[in-house]
Amino acid sequence: MGLEAFADLIASRLFAVGGQAILLAALVWALCRFLPRLDARTRAWLWWLVATQLVVGLLWHAPIALPLLPTEPAAVAAMQAAPAAADAATYLTTVPATIDAVDTVSAQDAGTPIAWSVWLLAAWLAGVAVMLVNSARHALRLRGQLKRARPCTDLRANEEYAALGRHLGLSTLPTLRVSDEIDSPMLAGPWRPVLLLPAAGLARMRGDDLRMALHHELAHLQRRDLWWAWMPALAQHLFFFHPVAHLAAREYGLAREVACDAAVLADERHAPHDYGRLLVKLGVSTAPSPALAGASPTFRILKRRLLMLQHTASPLRSSALALTIGLVLLGAVPYQVTASAPVAPVAPTPAVAPTAALAPVAAATATATPQARPAVAPRAVAAASPYAVPAPPPPPPPAPAVPAVPKVAPPAPPAPPKHPGHSSRHVINIDSESNGDAYVLIEGNDVTMAGRSDDITTARKLQQGNAPVLWVRQDGKQYVVRDSATLQRFKAAHAPMEALGAQQGKLGEAQGALGERQGALGEKQGELGEKMAAIASEQASAAMRGGQGRQAELDRKMEALAREQDALAKQQDVLARQQDPLARQQEVLARRQEAAVVQMRHDVGRLLDDSIRNGKAQRL
């Protein structure tokens, strides 16, 4: 197969598969839109099949033929109406003209330097190469992060991880490591998976938050998402120019994360509002491929995950589910619409017997043409000539209208810690590294604790009216402290932590305000991207129809949208530069908080030991 023939084959498959993908994506979107009971697992499979259709359709060399187009009428009537003598004369005069036309077309083809399909093949290969280079860069970045990560030495995290693995029935757990380069828990490596925890966020995670974050990543492991994600990624590489490939990858990723969210909430120990707060804390973070992060890649995905926590989906009945999957599988099979098989023409009965003079002509014609042709009219020869250029294939159907996503404001940042004495409930949970040791200080509506959330209930039972009380569990024994001087010393040991928390809260408000502005700009950029994708689809259709005027108009629209995108990108850069100093301040406060936690634990430990020794802590 020559280069031009190969380029024609690739171009035809790209256009055919791209058009079929639009129809299949519209079908899947309609199913997800009008069947709200579809659970996230089924939605993930449906969008995975859309990506699979793109890959299989391109690599399948013989798509299934669907003879749906009408057959072109044959010029048989003219053959039967003309007399035999006229047929012979017409045949003798038209065959040389046909050969001359073929020679002329061949000469023109020989003078054509490079076919458009070859240029298209070169552009497609260049785009695939750019995608591969970008993926290789992400893979090298992930490899460096894994290499620089260190084993997790946090006793609390290791115990929670092992207990969760036993609870989920996992015989082998991925290696648990800690990294300073990530902001969210991450599962990486399909062959030898590694679960990475952020070093900065590990110390600030409560026990429930840590368990839910670990459960989410282990749900990815149980679903084998690291392996299944290769198909949407491959579709994005091969069809980097097609909006459906990116839509399928995005919706599959969202459904995959929602399925893992549902697996976490299936545990009775986890409440939806607690898990929603964890998602907000994790924020927005993009994991280098191939890796799966617990955080959302964009603000829009985060908002959709939070909204889906409010709805409980139930699986369809087996018959309805089988029908849904069957329809999508049928649409995923590559096919090609062709014309119906023509009916074999009936040979005309000659009016007179052929003369001997016609025999040499027939022999000469048989040597000059690929096969002998019956006597036909001049127009019939032009229509039935095997050298005629076939009509261009019909353009792919237009892309379905994408439903407008409701504009929901990004979630507000968490409020800074309130000062003691505020009327609302205020809980400060400082995780303890001791095995089973805990304490809870209750003063009005304010709670300062290190332990589990159910320890608050135990301490509440010991409170006398509205008087402050300190409950302690140490070495398996429980104590209560009501001495005011001891309680004041206990509060003084936590004062630096509260001050740092207030400063971090103010910085968080500033970062949240900038994040809202960035989210609004991101929504505008997404809307412009959808418009550009629609125009790109129209440009492809216009190019196939040969509409020069329409093509120029679409080019002007595309240039205008590109200028708007550039302006929004510049605004995003300005906001990003404003975020940088705030992030550096947060890092400084985080380091100060780590030092304050160490000092606080030392002071509180010594205070509790003294209280138990001098009797200020009463044994329960």
Secondary structure, 3 states (H helix, E strand, C coil): CCHHHHHHHHHHHHHHHHHHHHHHHHHHHHHHHHCCCCCHHHHHHHHHHHHHHHHHHHHCCCCEEEEEECCCCCCHHHHHHCCHHHHHHHHHHHHHHHHHHHHHHHHHHHHCCCCHHHHHHHHHHHHHHHHHHHHHHHHHHHHHHHHHCEECCCHHHHHHHHHHHHHHCCCCCCEEEEECCCCCCEEECCCCCEEEEEHHHHCCCCHHHHHHHHHHHHHHHHHCHHHHCHHHHHHHHHCCCCHHHHHHHHHHHHHHHHHHHHHHHCCCCCCHHHHHHHHHHHCECCCCCCEEECCECCHHHHHHHHHHCCCCCCCCCHHHHHHHHHHHHHHHCCEEEEECCCCCCCCCCCCCCCCCCHHHHHHHHHHHCCCCCCCCCHHHHHHHCCCCCCCCCCCCCCCCCCCCCCCCCCCCCCCCCCCCCCCCCEEEECCCCCCCCEEEEEECCEEEEECCCCHHHHHHHHCCCCCCEEEEEECCEEEEECCHHHHHHHHHHHHHHHHHHHHHHHHHHHHHHHHHHHHHHHHHHHHHHHHHHHHHHHHHHHHHHCCHHHHHHHHHHHHHHHHHHHHHHHHHHHHHHHHHHHHHHHHHHHHHHHHHHHHHHHHHHHHHHHHHHHCCEEEC
